[in-house]
Amino acid sequence: MVSRNHKINNRNSYRKHIDARRTYSRLYYQRNKERILARNAAYRQSNREKVAEGHKKSHAKWYAKNRQSVLVKCRVRTYGISGERVKSLLSRPCEICGDASHHIDHNHLSGAVRGPLCKHCNWALGHFRDDVGRLQKAIRYLKKYQTP
């Protein structure tokens, strides 16, 4: 049977070893910095596709993990509202059709935030150029050709 002290001593010696290895690695890098950087640059130069693919994969992995916070920060910057307000707007359903909202509608002239919309309603308003007259004409058109 192994005593508890044995496990603790092993853990402590492992930590000491890691600290010593880290210190050695730092010193080695400082002494050989130019050679290491030149070797890395040469590798990146001769393996551009492989390096680019690695960057794409790591960025995709990072973005998948941080997507929500990136989208909130982008909307905070775009609309000038707080992150809490963005989260609040996106947690509500679309104000037109009631589906889940993923867009924040805003007035293109004043920049004022109007409310949450789903993708389709947001695009529809955009295609009608936020013109109430056009929307009313579209409603009349739809009613005219509505099937019973």
Secondary structure, DSSP 8 states (H G I E B T S, - for coil): ---HHHHHHHHHHHHHHHHHHHHHHHHHHHHTHHHHHHHHHHHHHHTHHHHHHHHHHHHHHHHHHHHHHHHHHHHHHHH---HHHHHHHHHSB-TTT-SB--EEEE-TTT--EEEEE-HHHHHHHHHTTT-HHHHHHHHHHHHHT---
